[in-house]
């Protein structure tokens, strides 16, 4: 029979966490978070991060709908817009154009040009 005066691990953990949070400030948590991140980085390779990223992405996808992604996309776009100027957008546009050019041939551009022309004619 269990001793009723003993607390469960869950209860002990909760009480310990509450005591720690009362005794430490934001800087403490930032510091231990940074140390933990550095230790994890030193102990794991690129494949580890790809795998946990994939699992996290799948979990997020399973738990959220189209509206969630639209909302976070909108918020991200607004934050980016608030934090960057015209030169930033010109630079990333140039990089994107160069990457597209490096990855596609003449036929690709002919096809998207044809699609664009057809779309424009459909809207007239």
Residue, then its C-alpha position, 0 to 999 in steps of 0.5 A: x500500500x502506498x504511503x499517502x504522505x508521499x507526493x507523486x512525481x508529477x506533483x513534485x515536478x509541478x511544485x519544483x517548477x513553480x518554485x524555480x519560476x518564482x526564484x528566476x527571471x527572464x534572463x535566467x531562462x534565456x541563458x539556460x535556453x541558449x546553453x541547451x541550444x548550444x549543447x544540442x547543436x554540438x551533439x547533433x548533425x544536419x540530419x537530426x535537424x532535418x528529421x525533427x523539422x519534418x516531424x514538427x512540420x507534419x505535426x503542425x500540418x495535422x493540427x491546423x487548417x488552411x485558415x491557420x496558414x493564411x493567417x500566419x502567412x499574412x502576419x509574416x508578410x506584414x512583419x516583413x513589410x514593416x521591417x524592410x524597405x524597397x531595397x530589400x525587396x529588390x534584392x530578394x527579387x533579383x536573387x529569386x529571378x537568378x535562381x529561377x533562371x539557373x534552374x529552368x530552360x528556354x522551354x520553361x519560359x515559353x510555357x509560362x509566357x504562353x500561360x500568362x498570355x492565355x490568362x490575360x486573354x481570358x480576362x479581357 
